């Protein structure tokens, strides 16, 4: 690690940040790296797993707990040998993005948050605990909760910086016994069990006991008992607390249990010891168990530090944060608007105040439903627009890019200053709601197209437009379903495939993206026998099969989503998936993949109309 830790730590004293998001990413074992570009500065806490992570050109070996920091725009590649669990906390700093001449004079322009580094913490447990508290606290949207979440982040940052500084002098990684004792000294006041300690250290209780016997010649439970007895004795001397109160403070359920352990450890009961002190008699010579030399020498100098325990509902959706100042700005703006310009909208996440006619709408998935009602969103993922060219005629204004639909840039959303955010993802609600009023839209969870469009009409206050569109949609679907039977026998079968991803071929079902809803839903095309049995009847969105097996799923017509020559589909080199198809009896119709990705009602009816034209013209 070549960075100046002192300067880096000092930098954090003078900057203001926005916490944008916290999420857990699971990276499974694969032969090829998982790759993404970070939309914001981020800390990554890897809590378990094994493999390699590249930040740009720098590789980090992961063998358990590891911390990384990467700047905005950094390319991250992750290759897991054992599944990795990554807590990713994203933030932005307007101060660090200013030109050097505009920055605060309290630090020099050479100092910057735009730095990437990584290290293996010597004491991972407190870092993991605090990060987990931040994760659980993220959904708390009240002011006190947001302040507490930010405070927890700074506590985590301080712990990380302290460990980085300590490792400058001692690069040796503490073993499990060191970590276990350190953990027990921090948590003796809780109803702690050795099984919990072993689980946090990723080992069995039996193995942890063997390590303690080998290094300390005692058991973990005896060490925990010794720590608790020392603390109980201090409390008996320094406070007037009852035996029950002291017991609860040192991790015992009741005073009886404390008394039993106290007498076993010191040779006298706590009542006897306290009475002798109260009557000013000479101190009783407590017969303590001799301290283990290794334990005493290694840990007697540790300071007692505690991590605040935050009561959080473990059943809440797990999520994320942002800038309190900006949140207050839009809330104040909403409050200042005349009553006629705002309305109360009941949502699945509670009632929210939104503009009467939202005009600065950001969507992270349901692009088609919004366009169907005549609203061009201010921001949407570029991956949705680029992969569904069907919608281009309905986009009247420039749509700002907010990232990939799987990796939204919350910084970009914040910059757009939306007056309404529509998301499909309840888990993202806490992050979005810190930027602007947010609605979770159910999408495919509605019972019918009409129900979904009416809900979007209610959200956008365009109920009239919704009813008009629903009637027009019904007319178009009816017309489509009358067209093909006159040209193609209803006994003919159809198979939809996407051959563009790797060595396998994807069979498309009727419940998701890639044209399946248009073919089997709106057009009522009859699926091939094996397609019906293995996809439609089980309700699968898609099924990956070997290229050599595709012939078994074909009968009369094959609809191929063609993504161009980059994927091996050019005429000159031939189409690899054709080798196992009997083309003399199966008719092949190519469709542009970039027009068939989405499955919202507007996209699907446009896809069905184009699909019908292609079938009729064959």
Secondary structure, 3 states (H helix, E strand, C coil): CCCCHHHHHHHCCCCCCEEEEEEEEEECCCCCCEEEECCCEEEEEEEEEEEEEEECCEEEEEECCEEEEECCCCEEEEEEEEEEEEEEEEEECHHHHCCHHHCCCCCCCCCCCCCCEEECCCCHHHHHHHHHHHHHHCCCCCHHHHHHHHHHHHHHHHHHHHHHHHHHHCCCCCCHHHHHHHHHHHHCCCCCCHHHHHHHCCCCHHHHHHHHHHHHCCCHHHHHHHHHHHHHHHHHHHCCCCHHHHHHHCCCCCHHHHHHHHHHHHCCCHHHHHHHHHCCCCCCCCCCCCCCHHHHHHHCCCCCCCCCCCCCCCCCCCCCCCCHHHHHHHHHHHHHCCHHHEEEEEECCEEEEEECCCCCEEECCCHHHHHHCCCCCCEECHHHHHCCHHHHHHCCCCCEECEECCEECHHHHHHHCCCEEEECCHHHHHHHHCCCCEEECCHHHCCCHHHHHHHHHHHHCCHHHHHHHHHHHHHHHHHHHHHHHHCCCCCCEEEEEECCCCCEEEEECCCCCCCHHHHHHHCCCEECHHHHHHHHCCCCCEEEEEHHHHHHHCCCEEEEEECCHHHCCCCCCCCHHHHHCCCCCCEEEEEEHHHCCCCCHHHHHHHHHHHHHHHHCC
